[in-house]
Amino acid sequence: MLEVSHLSKVFVSGKNKVKAVDDVSFVVNRGEIVGLLGPNGAGKTTTIKSVLGITRPSAGSIKVGGFDPFAEPSKALSLVAAVLEGSRNIYWRMTTWENIVFFAGIHGVSHKIEKNYFDHLIETFKLVDKRSTEVRQLSQGMKQKVAICCALVKKTPLVFLDEPTVGLDIETSYELRGILKELAATEARTMVVSSHDMAVIQDICQRVIIMSGGRVIADDKIDDLLAVFRSRNYKIAIGKVLDNDVVEHLRKRFNDVEVQLRERKTNITINLPSAGDLYALMDFLREHNIDLETINQQDPDLEKAFVALVRKERERCNGNS
C-alpha cells in the first residue's frame, strides 16, 4: 500500500542546511496497522508530509498504491487521508454532521450515496447525540473523534493518524483503540499511527517503525522487538539505603540503571545487555556488602525498548561526531 525508498529531505535556511530525513526506506502492506515512533525532531512529520505530497523530498521515491504523490497527485492522494493536527483539522463552527459531509465531499464521496456509512461512523464513534452540535461546543475528546471520522469517511485504503488519542481520557482512549482495530479488520484499512503514547501503539499496531535523527533505527514486529529486551531487564530490592558513592559507582559500572532511594530501602531497575552482566552485577553487590531482598526479571514494554534504542542511536551518533 505504501513504499518509501531512500527518502531524504534537506531544509535550507540561508547558509544553513538541516537534514530532516536521511535515507529512509520502509514498506507498509495492505491491512497493516503500523506505528511510526520517534522523539521530537526525528523526521516523522516530514516523512508523513512527503507521503501526503505536502513537502517535496530532496531525494528518494514514494509510492502510494503504486502512484507517486508528486508525479500523479490525484491518483495517489485519492488513496490516502490523514489527521495530522487532531481537532485543528476540522471547522469548529460547523456541526459534526456538516464536517463529515464537507470533508467527504472534498474527496468526491457523496453524502446521499454514502449516508448509511456516515451514520455507521457516527454510531461507531458514539457521536449520535452530537450530530447537530457545533464542534466548538464539544469536549476535546469529542472533537478528536470528529476529526478521525472526517478522515475515515473518505473511505481511503490508507489512513495516517497523528496522535489519535491526544486529549482523550483513559476510558475514551481504550474505546477508540478498539474502534480503530475493528475498522482496520472489517474494512481492510491500512493505518499508520504516530503517537507518543506507547500503550496505544503497543495495543493497536502489529509492527513499529522507529526513527531517530532522521533515520529508521528499527522496523520490526512489536513482539519480536520486545523479545530482544525480554531477558535484559531486572528489578532489585535492597533492604537498606545505599550510600551516594555506591550509587555513583553502580551507575558508572552499568550504563542503564535507575536507582530509587526510599526511607529504609533501595529499588534498582537495571538493563543488562548480556548474560555475563548479571554475574558482574552480583559481584559488584558482594564487593560492597549489599544483600538482596528480591530480584525479578521484568517483562519489557514498548516504551522501555523505544528509550533504549533511541539512546543507543544517540550514543552511536555522538561517537561518530
C-alpha positions in Angstrom: 0.0 0.0 0.0 2.9 2.4 0.8 6.5 2.2 -0.3 9.1 4.7 0.8 12.5 4.3 -0.7 15.7 6.1 0.2 13.8 9.2 1.2 15.8 12.3 2.2 14.8 15.9 2.9 17.2 18.8 3.4 15.8 22.2 4.6 17.9 25.2 3.6 17.8 28.5 5.5 20.4 31.0 4.3 23.7 29.2 4.6 22.4 26.6 7.0 21.3 23.1 5.9 19.3 20.7 8.1 18.8 17.1 7.0 15.4 16.3 8.5 15.1 12.9 6.8 18.2 10.8 5.9 17.8 7.8 3.5 14.6 6.5 5.0 13.1 3.3 3.5 10.1 1.2 4.6 7.0 -0.6 3.2 3.5 -0.8 4.7 1.4 -3.7 3.4 -2.3 -3.6 2.9 -4.3 -4.2 6.0 -1.4 -3.4 8.4 -1.6 -1.1 11.4 1.9 0.3 11.7 3.2 2.6 14.4 5.6 5.4 13.5 7.6 6.5 16.5 10.4 8.8 17.3 11.5 11.7 19.6 10.8 15.3 18.6 12.9 16.2 15.6 13.2 12.5 14.4 11.8 13.3 11.0 8.4 11.6 11.4 6.3 14.6 10.4 8.5 15.4 7.4 8.2 11.8 6.2 4.4 11.9 6.6 4.1 15.2 4.8 6.2 13.9 2.0 3.9 10.9 1.6 0.9 13.3 1.5 2.5 15.5 -1.1 2.8 18.5 1.2 6.6 18.5 1.4 8.7 17.7 -1.6 11.6 15.4 -0.7 15.2 16.2 -1.7 15.8 12.6 -2.9 14.2 9.2 -2.9 10.8 7.9 -4.1 7.3 7.4 -2.6 4.6 5.1 -4.0 1.0 5.2 -2.5 -0.9 2.3 -4.0 1.7 2.3 -6.8 1.3 6.1 -7.6 3.8 8.9 -7.0 2.2 11.7 -4.9 4.1 14.3 -6.9 4.0 12.8 -10.4 0.4 11.6 -10.1 -1.0 13.5 -7.2 -4.7 13.0 -8.0 -4.3 9.2 -8.2 -2.0 8.9 -5.1 -3.9 11.3 -2.8 -7.2 9.8 -3.6 -6.0 6.7 -1.7 -4.9 8.4 1.5 -6.4 10.5 4.3 -4.8 11.9 7.4 -5.4 13.5 10.8 -2.2 15.5 11.3 -3.1 18.0 14.0 -6.1 16.4 15.6 -9.2 18.6 16.0 -7.4 21.6 14.5 -8.2 20.0 11.1 -11.9 20.5 11.4 -14.2 23.5 11.3 -15.4 24.4 14.8 -18.4 26.5 13.7 -19.8 23.6 11.7 -21.7 20.7 13.3 -20.4 17.2 13.5 -22.6 16.1 10.5 -21.6 19.2 8.4 -17.9 18.5 8.9 -18.3 14.9 7.9 -20.3 15.8 4.8 -17.8 18.6 3.9 -14.7 16.5 4.1 -16.2 13.6 2.3 -17.3 15.9 -0.5 -13.7 17.1 -0.9 -12.8 13.6 -1.9 -15.9 13.2 -4.2 -17.8 11.0 -1.7 -21.5 11.8 -2.0 -23.4 12.1 1.3 -26.5 11.0 -0.4 -25.0 7.7 -1.7 -22.9 7.0 1.4 -25.4 8.3 4.1 -25.6 4.9 5.7 -21.9 4.7 6.1 -21.7 8.2 7.5 -24.4 7.2 10.1 -22.4 4.0 10.8 -19.3 6.0 11.7 -21.3 8.4 13.9 -22.8 5.4 15.7 -19.4 3.6 16.0 -17.7 6.7 17.5 -20.7 7.4 19.8 -21.4 10.8 18.3 -25.2 10.3 17.6 -26.3 12.8 20.2 -23.7 15.3 19.0 -24.7 15.0 15.3 -26.2 18.5 15.2 -23.8 20.1 17.7 -21.3 22.7 16.6 -17.8 21.3 17.1 -16.7 24.3 19.2 -19.2 23.2 21.8 -17.7 19.6 22.1 -15.2 18.3 24.6 -11.6 17.8 23.3 -12.2 14.1 23.1 -15.3 14.5 21.1 -13.5 16.9 18.7 -10.8 14.3 18.2 -13.4 11.7 17.4 -15.0 14.0 14.8 -11.6 14.7 13.2 -10.9 10.9 12.9 -14.4 10.4 11.4 -13.7 13.1 8.8 -10.6 11.2 7.8 -12.2 7.8 7.7 -15.4 8.9 5.9 -13.4 9.3 2.7 -13.1 5.5 2.6 -9.4 5.7 1.5 -7.5 2.5 1.9 -4.6 4.3 3.6 -5.0 6.5 6.7 -2.4 8.4 8.7 -3.4 9.2 12.3 -1.1 11.6 14.2 -1.7 11.4 18.0 -5.2 9.9 17.6 -5.8 9.7 21.4 -4.5 13.1 22.4 -6.9 14.9 24.8 -8.8 11.7 25.5 -9.5 10.3 29.0 -8.4 6.7 29.7 -11.8 5.2 29.1 -12.3 7.0 25.7 -8.8 6.2 24.7 -9.5 2.5 25.2 -12.7 2.8 23.3 -11.0 4.5 20.4 -8.3 1.8 20.2 -11.0 -0.8 19.9 -12.8 1.1 17.2 -9.6 1.5 15.1 -8.7 -2.1 15.4 -12.2 -3.1 14.4 -12.3 -0.8 11.4 -8.9 -2.0 10.2 -10.1 -5.6 10.4 -13.6 -5.2 8.9 -12.8 -2.6 6.2 -9.2 -3.8 5.4 -7.9 -0.3 6.2 -4.2 0.3 6.2 -3.2 2.7 9.0 0.0 4.4 10.0 -0.3 5.7 13.6 2.1 8.2 15.1 1.9 8.7 18.8 3.9 9.5 22.0 1.5 7.2 23.9 3.4 3.9 23.7 0.5 2.0 25.3 -1.7 3.0 22.3 1.0 1.8 19.8 1.6 -1.4 21.6 -2.2 -2.1 21.8 -3.3 -1.4 18.2 -0.2 -1.9 16.0 1.3 -5.2 14.8 4.6 -3.5 13.7 6.5 -0.4 14.6 9.0 1.8 12.7 11.2 3.9 15.0 13.0 7.0 13.7 15.8 9.0 15.3 17.9 11.7 13.8 16.1 11.4 10.5 16.9 7.7 10.1 15.0 4.5 10.6 16.7 2.7 13.6 14.2 -0.1 14.0 11.5 -1.7 11.8 10.0 -4.9 13.3 7.0 -6.6 14.7 6.4 -5.4 18.2 6.5 -8.9 19.7 9.9 -9.5 18.0 11.2 -6.2 19.1 10.2 -6.8 22.7 11.7 -10.3 22.7 15.2 -8.7 22.2 14.8 -6.9 25.5 12.9 -9.6 27.4 15.9 -11.2 29.2 17.7 -8.0 30.0 15.5 -6.1 32.5 15.7 -6.7 36.2 14.2 -5.1 39.3 16.1 -5.4 42.5 15.1 -4.6 46.1 17.7 -3.9 48.7 16.8 -3.7 52.4 18.8 -0.5 53.1 19.5 2.9 51.7 22.7 2.8 49.6 25.4 5.5 50.1 25.7 8.1 47.4 29.2 7.0 46.4 28.0 3.4 45.9 25.1 4.6 43.7 27.6 6.6 41.6 29.9 3.6 41.2 26.9 1.5 40.2 25.9 4.0 37.6 29.4 4.2 36.2 29.7 0.4 36.1 26.4 -0.2 34.4 25.0 2.2 31.8 21.3 1.7 32.0 20.4 2.0 35.7 17.6 3.6 37.7 18.0 3.9 41.4 15.2 4.9 43.8 16.2 5.6 47.4 13.4 5.0 49.8 13.2 5.6 53.6 14.7 2.2 54.5 15.4 0.5 51.2 16.7 1.0 47.7 15.0 -0.1 44.5 17.2 -0.6 41.4 15.9 -1.1 37.8 18.7 -2.2 35.5 19.1 -3.3 31.9 21.8 -5.9 31.3 22.8 -6.4 27.6 24.3 -9.8 28.1 24.0 -12.8 30.5 27.5 -12.2 31.8 26.5 -8.8 33.1 24.2 -10.4 35.6 27.2 -12.1 37.2 29.1 -8.8 37.1 26.2 -7.2 39.0 26.2 -9.9 41.6 30.0 -9.4 42.1 29.5 -5.7 42.4 26.9 -6.1 45.2 29.1 -8.6 47.1 32.1 -6.3 46.9 30.0 -3.6 48.5 28.4 -5.9 51.1 25.0 -5.4 49.7 22.4 -8.1 50.5 19.5 -8.6 48.1 15.9 -8.9 49.3 14.5 -9.7 45.9 15.4 -9.8 42.2 12.8 -10.1 39.5 13.1 -10.3 35.8 10.8 -7.7 34.2 8.7 -8.1 31.0 9.7 -5.1 28.8 7.2 -2.7 27.3 7.5 -0.7 24.1 8.4 2.5 26.0 11.5 0.9 27.5 12.5 -0.6 24.2 12.0 2.7 22.5 14.1 4.7 25.0 16.9 2.1 24.8 17.0 2.1 21.0 17.0 5.9 20.8 19.6 6.3 23.5 21.8 3.7 21.7 21.4 5.6 18.4 22.3 8.9 20.0 25.4 7.4 21.6 26.4 6.0 18.2 26.0 9.4 16.5 27.9 11.2 19.3 30.7 8.6 19.0 31.0 9.3 15.2 30.9 13.0 15.5 
